Amino acid sequence: MSTERKRRGVKGFDITSLPYKIKMYMNNQILIPARLVRALGIGEAEKAKIVIRYKGKEVEIEAKLLKTRYTDSRQFTVPKHVREELKLIPGEEIEVLSITPLS
């Protein structure tokens, strides 16, 4: 029997480095794919300083990194004041420039 780890579910995003582009979900959250989480070593971080770019404007936010039960992927919510400032609506593509763990 193979000692290789069996993968379940869908393949996932092939994103392993910053910056990357991704669409904002309907619940105003942004996905940090599992491969990127592992590459950056932020699997245990609870908060992070994140720099995003939308339509040429860059904004730095401090966000709680939300965990999922069965994967290493994380999500963070874009604060309302940032969404209003950038006129960002769900489904729009943003660019995540940097993620720095805080805890």
DAWOVEN-V415362 format. One record per pair of residues at least 4 apart in sequence whose ideal C-beta (glycine too) atoms are under 6 Angstrom apart, sorted by sequence separation. I is the first residue (numbers start at 0). J is the second residue. If there is no record, write none. Layout:
# DAWOVEN-V415362
i->(I I)
j->(J J)
This chain:
# DAWOVEN-V415362
i->(24 31 77 87 14 31 36 52 67 77 82 23 36 51 21 50 64 65 49 64 48 49 62 46 47 14 15 12 15 44 14 60 11 15 58 42 56 53 37 53 36 33 36 33 33 32 53 31 51 52 30 51 52 28 29 50 50 28 27 49 27 47 48 47 48 47 46 44 46 45 41 25 23 22 23 22 20 20 18 19 18 17)
j->(28 35 81 91 19 36 41 57 72 82 87 29 42 58 30 59 73 74 60 75 61 62 75 63 64 32 34 32 35 64 35 81 33 38 81 71 85 85 71 87 71 70 73 71 72 72 93 73 93 94 74 95 96 74 75 96 97 76 76 98 77 98 99 100 101 101 101 100 102 102 100 89 89 90 91 92 92 94 94 95 96 97)
